[in-house]
């Protein structure tokens, strides 16, 4: 079963919405930075998930780049 982020990215790719994908990637990166700065909780699992989300988002951006060529 696909993860939610994969479905979201697929939707944005099908709409050719690069800006939404860029915004999503920026949001995830900021969240990862914020979680890495926390010292009062163990956020490793959440950080790992966010980093996996970023990989999926970047793959979607690459698909848009490939479609543009």
PDB file with SEQRES, HELIX, SHEET and CRYST1 records, atoms N, CA, C and O in Angstrom:
SEQRES   1 A   69  UNK UNK UNK UNK UNK UNK UNK UNK UNK UNK UNK UNK UNK          
SEQRES   2 A   69  UNK UNK UNK UNK UNK UNK UNK UNK UNK UNK UNK UNK UNK          
SEQRES   3 A   69  UNK UNK UNK UNK UNK UNK UNK UNK UNK UNK UNK UNK UNK          
SEQRES   4 A   69  UNK UNK UNK UNK UNK UNK UNK UNK UNK UNK UNK UNK UNK          
SEQRES   5 A   69  UNK UNK UNK UNK UNK UNK UNK UNK UNK UNK UNK UNK UNK          
SEQRES   6 A   69  UNK UNK UNK UNK                                              
HELIX    1 AA1 UNK A    4  UNK A   14  1                                  11    
HELIX    2 AA2 UNK A   18  UNK A   37  1                                  20    
HELIX    3 AA3 UNK A   44  UNK A   68  1                                  25    
CRYST1    1.000    1.000    1.000  90.00  90.00  90.00 P 1           1          
ATOM      1  N   UNK A   1       0.847  -1.185   0.000  1.00  0.00           N  
ATOM      2  CA  UNK A   1       0.000   0.000   0.000  1.00  0.00           C  
ATOM      3  C   UNK A   1       0.889   1.244   0.000  1.00  0.00           C  
ATOM      4  O   UNK A   1       1.806   1.350   0.815  1.00  0.00           O  
ATOM      5  N   UNK A   2       0.625   2.175  -0.900  1.00  0.00           N  
ATOM      6  CA  UNK A   2       1.456   3.385  -0.968  1.00  0.00           C  
ATOM      7  C   UNK A   2       1.294   4.257   0.271  1.00  0.00           C  
ATOM      8  O   UNK A   2       0.224   4.316   0.878  1.00  0.00           O  
ATOM      9  N   UNK A   3       2.371   4.926   0.625  1.00  0.00           N  
ATOM     10  CA  UNK A   3       2.302   5.858   1.732  1.00  0.00           C  
ATOM     11  C   UNK A   3       1.592   7.124   1.269  1.00  0.00           C  
ATOM     12  O   UNK A   3       1.539   7.421   0.076  1.00  0.00           O  
ATOM     13  N   UNK A   4       1.056   7.853   2.217  1.00  0.00           N  
ATOM     14  CA  UNK A   4       0.309   9.076   1.904  1.00  0.00           C  
ATOM     15  C   UNK A   4       1.166  10.049   1.107  1.00  0.00           C  
ATOM     16  O   UNK A   4       0.675  10.660   0.157  1.00  0.00           O  
ATOM     17  N   UNK A   5       2.438  10.207   1.472  1.00  0.00           N  
ATOM     18  CA  UNK A   5       3.288  11.168   0.774  1.00  0.00           C  
ATOM     19  C   UNK A   5       3.451  10.788  -0.689  1.00  0.00           C  
ATOM     20  O   UNK A   5       3.537  11.664  -1.549  1.00  0.00           O  
ATOM     21  N   UNK A   6       3.494   9.490  -0.981  1.00  0.00           N  
ATOM     22  CA  UNK A   6       3.611   9.047  -2.368  1.00  0.00           C  
ATOM     23  C   UNK A   6       2.374   9.437  -3.161  1.00  0.00           C  
ATOM     24  O   UNK A   6       2.485   9.858  -4.312  1.00  0.00           O  
ATOM     25  N   UNK A   7       1.201   9.302  -2.561  1.00  0.00           N  
ATOM     26  CA  UNK A   7      -0.030   9.689  -3.237  1.00  0.00           C  
ATOM     27  C   UNK A   7      -0.093  11.201  -3.457  1.00  0.00           C  
ATOM     28  O   UNK A   7      -0.536  11.667  -4.507  1.00  0.00           O  
ATOM     29  N   UNK A   8       0.351  11.952  -2.464  1.00  0.00           N  
ATOM     30  CA  UNK A   8       0.363  13.413  -2.585  1.00  0.00           C  
ATOM     31  C   UNK A   8       1.318  13.839  -3.694  1.00  0.00           C  
ATOM     32  O   UNK A   8       0.969  14.664  -4.538  1.00  0.00           O  
ATOM     33  N   UNK A   9       2.511  13.279  -3.689  1.00  0.00           N  
ATOM     34  CA  UNK A   9       3.501  13.620  -4.713  1.00  0.00           C  
ATOM     35  C   UNK A   9       2.992  13.223  -6.091  1.00  0.00           C  
ATOM     36  O   UNK A   9       3.125  13.995  -7.041  1.00  0.00           O  
ATOM     37  N   UNK A  10       2.418  12.050  -6.216  1.00  0.00           N  
ATOM     38  CA  UNK A  10       1.860  11.623  -7.505  1.00  0.00           C  
ATOM     39  C   UNK A  10       0.799  12.603  -8.002  1.00  0.00           C  
ATOM     40  O   UNK A  10       0.732  12.906  -9.193  1.00  0.00           O  
ATOM     41  N   UNK A  11      -0.021  13.090  -7.088  1.00  0.00           N  
ATOM     42  CA  UNK A  11      -1.048  14.064  -7.463  1.00  0.00           C  
ATOM     43  C   UNK A  11      -0.435  15.354  -7.970  1.00  0.00           C  
ATOM     44  O   UNK A  11      -0.858  15.884  -8.998  1.00  0.00           O  
ATOM     45  N   UNK A  12       0.555  15.859  -7.260  1.00  0.00           N  
ATOM     46  CA  UNK A  12       1.210  17.100  -7.697  1.00  0.00           C  
ATOM     47  C   UNK A  12       1.943  16.910  -9.025  1.00  0.00           C  
ATOM     48  O   UNK A  12       1.943  17.808  -9.868  1.00  0.00           O  
ATOM     49  N   UNK A  13       2.561  15.753  -9.213  1.00  0.00           N  
ATOM     50  CA  UNK A  13       3.245  15.482 -10.481  1.00  0.00           C  
ATOM     51  C   UNK A  13       2.228  15.439 -11.617  1.00  0.00           C  
ATOM     52  O   UNK A  13       2.464  16.004 -12.685  1.00  0.00           O  
ATOM     53  N   UNK A  14       1.103  14.775 -11.391  1.00  0.00           N  
ATOM     54  CA  UNK A  14       0.087  14.689 -12.458  1.00  0.00           C  
ATOM     55  C   UNK A  14      -0.493  16.059 -12.788  1.00  0.00           C  
ATOM     56  O   UNK A  14      -0.928  16.297 -13.915  1.00  0.00           O  
ATOM     57  N   UNK A  15      -0.500  16.960 -11.808  1.00  0.00           N  
ATOM     58  CA  UNK A  15      -0.970  18.331 -12.041  1.00  0.00           C  
ATOM     59  C   UNK A  15       0.153  19.246 -12.534  1.00  0.00           C  
ATOM     60  O   UNK A  15      -0.076  20.416 -12.842  1.00  0.00           O  
ATOM     61  N   UNK A  16       1.367  18.698 -12.604  1.00  0.00           N  
ATOM     62  CA  UNK A  16       2.538  19.469 -13.019  1.00  0.00           C  
ATOM     63  C   UNK A  16       2.750  20.671 -12.095  1.00  0.00           C  
ATOM     64  O   UNK A  16       3.080  21.766 -12.550  1.00  0.00           O  
ATOM     65  N   UNK A  17       2.555  20.449 -10.785  1.00  0.00           N  
ATOM     66  CA  UNK A  17       2.614  21.520  -9.792  1.00  0.00           C  
ATOM     67  C   UNK A  17       3.953  21.496  -9.052  1.00  0.00           C  
ATOM     68  O   UNK A  17       4.056  21.012  -7.925  1.00  0.00           O  
ATOM     69  N   UNK A  18       4.960  22.028  -9.716  1.00  0.00           N  
ATOM     70  CA  UNK A  18       6.306  22.058  -9.158  1.00  0.00           C  
ATOM     71  C   UNK A  18       6.376  22.905  -7.894  1.00  0.00           C  
ATOM     72  O   UNK A  18       7.080  22.558  -6.946  1.00  0.00           O  
ATOM     73  N   UNK A  19       5.657  24.000  -7.884  1.00  0.00           N  
ATOM     74  CA  UNK A  19       5.692  24.896  -6.737  1.00  0.00           C  
ATOM     75  C   UNK A  19       5.193  24.186  -5.473  1.00  0.00           C  
ATOM     76  O   UNK A  19       5.786  24.332  -4.404  1.00  0.00           O  
ATOM     77  N   UNK A  20       4.116  23.428  -5.592  1.00  0.00           N  
ATOM     78  CA  UNK A  20       3.590  22.702  -4.434  1.00  0.00           C  
ATOM     79  C   UNK A  20       4.607  21.685  -3.927  1.00  0.00           C  
ATOM     80  O   UNK A  20       4.761  21.515  -2.718  1.00  0.00           O  
ATOM     81  N   UNK A  21       5.299  21.009  -4.839  1.00  0.00           N  
ATOM     82  CA  UNK A  21       6.321  20.045  -4.433  1.00  0.00           C  
ATOM     83  C   UNK A  21       7.503  20.747  -3.765  1.00  0.00           C  
ATOM     84  O   UNK A  21       8.032  20.262  -2.765  1.00  0.00           O  
ATOM     85  N   UNK A  22       7.913  21.878  -4.315  1.00  0.00           N  
ATOM     86  CA  UNK A  22       8.991  22.647  -3.684  1.00  0.00           C  
ATOM     87  C   UNK A  22       8.596  23.099  -2.282  1.00  0.00           C  
ATOM     88  O   UNK A  22       9.391  23.004  -1.346  1.00  0.00           O  
ATOM     89  N   UNK A  23       7.364  23.591  -2.139  1.00  0.00           N  
ATOM     90  CA  UNK A  23       6.875  24.027  -0.825  1.00  0.00           C  
ATOM     91  C   UNK A  23       6.837  22.872   0.165  1.00  0.00           C  
ATOM     92  O   UNK A  23       7.196  23.029   1.332  1.00  0.00           O  
ATOM     93  N   UNK A  24       6.398  21.712  -0.309  1.00  0.00           N  
ATOM     94  CA  UNK A  24       6.330  20.529   0.537  1.00  0.00           C  
ATOM     95  C   UNK A  24       7.727  20.106   0.998  1.00  0.00           C  
ATOM     96  O   UNK A  24       7.922  19.736   2.155  1.00  0.00           O  
ATOM     97  N   UNK A  25       8.688  20.165   0.084  1.00  0.00           N  
ATOM     98  CA  UNK A  25      10.061  19.807   0.423  1.00  0.00           C  
ATOM     99  C   UNK A  25      10.649  20.796   1.431  1.00  0.00           C  
ATOM    100  O   UNK A  25      11.320  20.388   2.379  1.00  0.00           O  
ATOM    101  N   UNK A  26      10.404  22.083   1.232  1.00  0.00           N  
ATOM    102  CA  UNK A  26      10.888  23.109   2.167  1.00  0.00           C  
ATOM    103  C   UNK A  26      10.294  22.883   3.553  1.00  0.00           C  
ATOM    104  O   UNK A  26      10.999  22.965   4.559  1.00  0.00           O  
ATOM    105  N   UNK A  27       9.014  22.603   3.601  1.00  0.00           N  
ATOM    106  CA  UNK A  27       8.335  22.371   4.883  1.00  0.00           C  
ATOM    107  C   UNK A  27       8.942  21.168   5.599  1.00  0.00           C  
ATOM    108  O   UNK A  27       9.190  21.216   6.804  1.00  0.00           O  
ATOM    109  N   UNK A  28       9.178  20.096   4.859  1.00  0.00           N  
ATOM    110  CA  UNK A  28       9.762  18.891   5.459  1.00  0.00           C  
ATOM    111  C   UNK A  28      11.187  19.147   5.949  1.00  0.00           C  
ATOM    112  O   UNK A  28      11.576  18.670   7.015  1.00  0.00           O  
ATOM    113  N   UNK A  29      11.957  19.897   5.174  1.00  0.00           N  
ATOM    114  CA  UNK A  29      13.329  20.205   5.582  1.00  0.00           C  
ATOM    115  C   UNK A  29      13.341  21.034   6.863  1.00  0.00           C  
ATOM    116  O   UNK A  29      14.135  20.768   7.766  1.00  0.00           O  
ATOM    117  N   UNK A  30      12.469  22.033   6.948  1.00  0.00           N  
ATOM    118  CA  UNK A  30      12.388  22.857   8.157  1.00  0.00           C  
ATOM    119  C   UNK A  30      11.988  22.009   9.364  1.00  0.00           C  
ATOM    120  O   UNK A  30      12.534  22.169  10.456  1.00  0.00           O  
ATOM    121  N   UNK A  31      11.039  21.115   9.158  1.00  0.00           N  
ATOM    122  CA  UNK A  31      10.604  20.238  10.234  1.00  0.00           C  
ATOM    123  C   UNK A  31      11.748  19.351  10.711  1.00  0.00           C  
ATOM    124  O   UNK A  31      11.925  19.157  11.914  1.00  0.00           O  
ATOM    125  N   UNK A  32      12.519  18.816   9.782  1.00  0.00           N  
ATOM    126  CA  UNK A  32      13.659  17.970  10.139  1.00  0.00           C  
ATOM    127  C   UNK A  32      14.685  18.761  10.955  1.00  0.00           C  
ATOM    128  O   UNK A  32      15.215  18.255  11.944  1.00  0.00           O  
ATOM    129  N   UNK A  33      14.963  19.988  10.546  1.00  0.00           N  
ATOM    130  CA  UNK A  33      15.916  20.830  11.280  1.00  0.00           C  
ATOM    131  C   UNK A  33      15.404  21.081  12.698  1.00  0.00           C  
ATOM    132  O   UNK A  33      16.157  20.979  13.667  1.00  0.00           O  
ATOM    133  N   UNK A  34      14.124  21.408  12.809  1.00  0.00           N  
ATOM    134  CA  UNK A  34      13.546  21.667  14.132  1.00  0.00           C  
ATOM    135  C   UNK A  34      13.630  20.433  15.031  1.00  0.00           C  
ATOM    136  O   UNK A  34      13.962  20.542  16.211  1.00  0.00           O  
ATOM    137  N   UNK A  35      13.331  19.274  14.476  1.00  0.00           N  
ATOM    138  CA  UNK A  35      13.372  18.050  15.278  1.00  0.00           C  
ATOM    139  C   UNK A  35      14.795  17.672  15.669  1.00  0.00           C  
ATOM    140  O   UNK A  35      15.029  17.172  16.769  1.00  0.00           O  
ATOM    141  N   UNK A  36      15.735  17.910  14.776  1.00  0.00           N  
ATOM    142  CA  UNK A  36      17.139  17.603  15.090  1.00  0.00           C  
ATOM    143  C   UNK A  36      17.663  18.498  16.197  1.00  0.00           C  
ATOM    144  O   UNK A  36      18.583  18.114  16.919  1.00  0.00           O  
ATOM    145  N   UNK A  37      17.095  19.678  16.341  1.00  0.00           N  
ATOM    146  CA  UNK A  37      17.535  20.618  17.372  1.00  0.00           C  
ATOM    147  C   UNK A  37      16.976  20.273  18.748  1.00  0.00           C  
ATOM    148  O   UNK A  37      17.468  20.781  19.756  1.00  0.00           O  
ATOM    149  N   UNK A  38      15.969  19.429  18.808  1.00  0.00           N  
ATOM    150  CA  UNK A  38      15.362  19.063  20.095  1.00  0.00           C  
ATOM    151  C   UNK A  38      16.295  18.145  20.865  1.00  0.00           C  
ATOM    152  O   UNK A  38      16.908  17.236  20.306  1.00  0.00           O  
ATOM    153  N   UNK A  39      16.383  18.400  22.138  1.00  0.00           N  
ATOM    154  CA  UNK A  39      17.207  17.539  22.999  1.00  0.00           C  
ATOM    155  C   UNK A  39      16.371  16.858  24.073  1.00  0.00           C  
ATOM    156  O   UNK A  39      16.862  15.979  24.783  1.00  0.00           O  
ATOM    157  N   UNK A  40      15.121  17.257  24.193  1.00  0.00           N  
ATOM    158  CA  UNK A  40      14.289  16.716  25.260  1.00  0.00           C  
ATOM    159  C   UNK A  40      13.505  15.468  24.861  1.00  0.00           C  
ATOM    160  O   UNK A  40      12.922  14.805  25.719  1.00  0.00           O  
ATOM    161  N   UNK A  41      13.484  15.146  23.583  1.00  0.00           N  
ATOM    162  CA  UNK A  41      12.783  13.953  23.092  1.00  0.00           C  
ATOM    163  C   UNK A  41      13.670  13.222  22.102  1.00  0.00           C  
ATOM    164  O   UNK A  41      14.539  13.817  21.463  1.00  0.00           O  
ATOM    165  N   UNK A  42      13.437  11.924  21.985  1.00  0.00           N  
ATOM    166  CA  UNK A  42      14.118  11.133  20.962  1.00  0.00           C  
ATOM    167  C   UNK A  42      13.268  11.198  19.695  1.00  0.00           C  
ATOM    168  O   UNK A  42      12.221  10.556  19.609  1.00  0.00           O  
ATOM    169  N   UNK A  43      13.713  11.956  18.740  1.00  0.00           N  
ATOM    170  CA  UNK A  43      12.943  12.200  17.513  1.00  0.00           C  
ATOM    171  C   UNK A  43      13.510  11.440  16.318  1.00  0.00           C  
ATOM    172  O   UNK A  43      13.159  11.739  15.177  1.00  0.00           O  
ATOM    173  N   UNK A  44      14.374  10.469  16.563  1.00  0.00           N  
ATOM    174  CA  UNK A  44      15.032   9.777  15.456  1.00  0.00           C  
ATOM    175  C   UNK A  44      14.061   9.126  14.484  1.00  0.00           C  
ATOM    176  O   UNK A  44      14.268   9.186  13.272  1.00  0.00           O  
ATOM    177  N   UNK A  45      13.014   8.510  14.993  1.00  0.00           N  
ATOM    178  CA  UNK A  45      12.048   7.850  14.116  1.00  0.00           C  
ATOM    179  C   UNK A  45      11.326   8.870  13.244  1.00  0.00           C  
ATOM    180  O   UNK A  45      11.159   8.657  12.043  1.00  0.00           O  
ATOM    181  N   UNK A  46      10.901   9.967  13.840  1.00  0.00           N  
ATOM    182  CA  UNK A  46      10.214  11.017  13.080  1.00  0.00           C  
ATOM    183  C   UNK A  46      11.147  11.631  12.046  1.00  0.00           C  
ATOM    184  O   UNK A  46      10.735  11.892  10.916  1.00  0.00           O  
ATOM    185  N   UNK A  47      12.391  11.863  12.422  1.00  0.00           N  
ATOM    186  CA  UNK A  47      13.365  12.442  11.488  1.00  0.00           C  
ATOM    187  C   UNK A  47      13.605  11.498  10.321  1.00  0.00           C  
ATOM    188  O   UNK A  47      13.691  11.933   9.172  1.00  0.00           O  
ATOM    189  N   UNK A  48      13.713  10.219  10.610  1.00  0.00           N  
ATOM    190  CA  UNK A  48      13.913   9.233   9.541  1.00  0.00           C  
ATOM    191  C   UNK A  48      12.731   9.244   8.573  1.00  0.00           C  
ATOM    192  O   UNK A  48      12.927   9.184   7.360  1.00  0.00           O  
ATOM    193  N   UNK A  49      11.518   9.319   9.093  1.00  0.00           N  
ATOM    194  CA  UNK A  49      10.330   9.352   8.234  1.00  0.00           C  
ATOM    195  C   UNK A  49      10.313  10.611   7.369  1.00  0.00           C  
ATOM    196  O   UNK A  49       9.984  10.555   6.185  1.00  0.00           O  
ATOM    197  N   UNK A  50      10.665  11.728   7.963  1.00  0.00           N  
ATOM    198  CA  UNK A  50      10.686  12.988   7.218  1.00  0.00           C  
ATOM    199  C   UNK A  50      11.742  12.932   6.118  1.00  0.00           C  
ATOM    200  O   UNK A  50      11.503  13.404   5.006  1.00  0.00           O  
ATOM    201  N   UNK A  51      12.892  12.365   6.415  1.00  0.00           N  
ATOM    202  CA  UNK A  51      13.939  12.239   5.402  1.00  0.00           C  
ATOM    203  C   UNK A  51      13.499  11.306   4.264  1.00  0.00           C  
ATOM    204  O   UNK A  51      13.852  11.534   3.107  1.00  0.00           O  
ATOM    205  N   UNK A  52      12.743  10.273   4.584  1.00  0.00           N  
ATOM    206  CA  UNK A  52      12.192   9.402   3.544  1.00  0.00           C  
ATOM    207  C   UNK A  52      11.167  10.160   2.705  1.00  0.00           C  
ATOM    208  O   UNK A  52      11.103   9.982   1.488  1.00  0.00           O  
ATOM    209  N   UNK A  53      10.366  11.006   3.354  1.00  0.00           N  
ATOM    210  CA  UNK A  53       9.406  11.842   2.626  1.00  0.00           C  
ATOM    211  C   UNK A  53      10.128  12.758   1.640  1.00  0.00           C  
ATOM    212  O   UNK A  53       9.686  12.927   0.504  1.00  0.00           O  
ATOM    213  N   UNK A  54      11.236  13.346   2.080  1.00  0.00           N  
ATOM    214  CA  UNK A  54      12.001  14.247   1.221  1.00  0.00           C  
ATOM    215  C   UNK A  54      12.528  13.500  -0.007  1.00  0.00           C  
ATOM    216  O   UNK A  54      12.549  14.054  -1.106  1.00  0.00           O  
ATOM    217  N   UNK A  55      12.946  12.267   0.172  1.00  0.00           N  
ATOM    218  CA  UNK A  55      13.417  11.457  -0.957  1.00  0.00           C  
ATOM    219  C   UNK A  55      12.286  11.251  -1.973  1.00  0.00           C  
ATOM    220  O   UNK A  55      12.504  11.358  -3.180  1.00  0.00           O  
ATOM    221  N   UNK A  56      11.092  10.958  -1.484  1.00  0.00           N  
ATOM    222  CA  UNK A  56       9.930  10.761  -2.367  1.00  0.00           C  
ATOM    223  C   UNK A  56       9.599  12.065  -3.100  1.00  0.00           C  
ATOM    224  O   UNK A  56       9.312  12.055  -4.297  1.00  0.00           O  
ATOM    225  N   UNK A  57       9.641  13.180  -2.378  1.00  0.00           N  
ATOM    226  CA  UNK A  57       9.346  14.482  -2.983  1.00  0.00           C  
ATOM    227  C   UNK A  57      10.375  14.808  -4.062  1.00  0.00           C  
ATOM    228  O   UNK A  57      10.016  15.270  -5.145  1.00  0.00           O  
ATOM    229  N   UNK A  58      11.644  14.568  -3.769  1.00  0.00           N  
ATOM    230  CA  UNK A  58      12.691  14.848  -4.749  1.00  0.00           C  
ATOM    231  C   UNK A  58      12.559  13.945  -5.973  1.00  0.00           C  
ATOM    232  O   UNK A  58      12.871  14.367  -7.087  1.00  0.00           O  
ATOM    233  N   UNK A  59      12.107  12.725  -5.781  1.00  0.00           N  
ATOM    234  CA  UNK A  59      11.863  11.840  -6.928  1.00  0.00           C  
ATOM    235  C   UNK A  59      10.733  12.404  -7.792  1.00  0.00           C  
ATOM    236  O   UNK A  59      10.790  12.332  -9.019  1.00  0.00           O  
ATOM    237  N   UNK A  60       9.713  12.962  -7.150  1.00  0.00           N  
ATOM    238  CA  UNK A  60       8.635  13.600  -7.901  1.00  0.00           C  
ATOM    239  C   UNK A  60       9.126  14.796  -8.688  1.00  0.00           C  
ATOM    240  O   UNK A  60       8.735  14.990  -9.839  1.00  0.00           O  
ATOM    241  N   UNK A  61       9.984  15.603  -8.072  1.00  0.00           N  
ATOM    242  CA  UNK A  61      10.569  16.747  -8.784  1.00  0.00           C  
ATOM    243  C   UNK A  61      11.405  16.277  -9.964  1.00  0.00           C  
ATOM    244  O   UNK A  61      11.391  16.904 -11.024  1.00  0.00           O  
ATOM    245  N   UNK A  62      12.127  15.186  -9.791  1.00  0.00           N  
ATOM    246  CA  UNK A  62      12.932  14.625 -10.887  1.00  0.00           C  
ATOM    247  C   UNK A  62      12.025  14.153 -12.028  1.00  0.00           C  
ATOM    248  O   UNK A  62      12.366  14.301 -13.201  1.00  0.00           O  
ATOM    249  N   UNK A  63      10.881  13.592 -11.679  1.00  0.00           N  
ATOM    250  CA  UNK A  63       9.924  13.170 -12.712  1.00  0.00           C  
ATOM    251  C   UNK A  63       9.423  14.375 -13.487  1.00  0.00           C  
ATOM    252  O   UNK A  63       9.253  14.299 -14.704  1.00  0.00           O  
ATOM    253  N   UNK A  64       9.184  15.485 -12.803  1.00  0.00           N  
ATOM    254  CA  UNK A  64       8.764  16.701 -13.513  1.00  0.00           C  
ATOM    255  C   UNK A  64       9.876  17.223 -14.412  1.00  0.00           C  
ATOM    256  O   UNK A  64       9.624  17.677 -15.528  1.00  0.00           O  
ATOM    257  N   UNK A  65      11.114  17.155 -13.914  1.00  0.00           N  
ATOM    258  CA  UNK A  65      12.256  17.585 -14.733  1.00  0.00           C  
ATOM    259  C   UNK A  65      12.398  16.714 -15.967  1.00  0.00           C  
ATOM    260  O   UNK A  65      12.700  17.212 -17.051  1.00  0.00           O  
ATOM    261  N   UNK A  66      12.182  15.416 -15.808  1.00  0.00           N  
ATOM    262  CA  UNK A  66      12.263  14.493 -16.929  1.00  0.00           C  
ATOM    263  C   UNK A  66      11.174  14.733 -17.958  1.00  0.00           C  
ATOM    264  O   UNK A  66      11.400  14.577 -19.158  1.00  0.00           O  
ATOM    265  N   UNK A  67       9.990  15.114 -17.488  1.00  0.00           N  
ATOM    266  CA  UNK A  67       8.874  15.378 -18.386  1.00  0.00           C  
ATOM    267  C   UNK A  67       9.084  16.682 -19.142  1.00  0.00           C  
ATOM    268  O   UNK A  67       8.551  16.857 -20.238  1.00  0.00           O  
ATOM    269  N   UNK A  68       9.861  17.601 -18.563  1.00  0.00           N  
ATOM    270  CA  UNK A  68      10.104  18.892 -19.202  1.00  0.00           C  
ATOM    271  C   UNK A  68      11.091  18.785 -20.344  1.00  0.00           C  
ATOM    272  O   UNK A  68      11.114  19.638 -21.231  1.00  0.00           O  
ATOM    273  N   UNK A  69      11.913  17.737 -20.330  1.00  0.00           N  
ATOM    274  CA  UNK A  69      12.935  17.575 -21.389  1.00  0.00           C  
ATOM    275  C   UNK A  69      12.392  16.902 -22.601  1.00  0.00           C  
ATOM    276  O   UNK A  69      13.122  16.694 -23.571  1.00  0.00           O  
TER     277      UNK A  69                                                      
END                                                                             
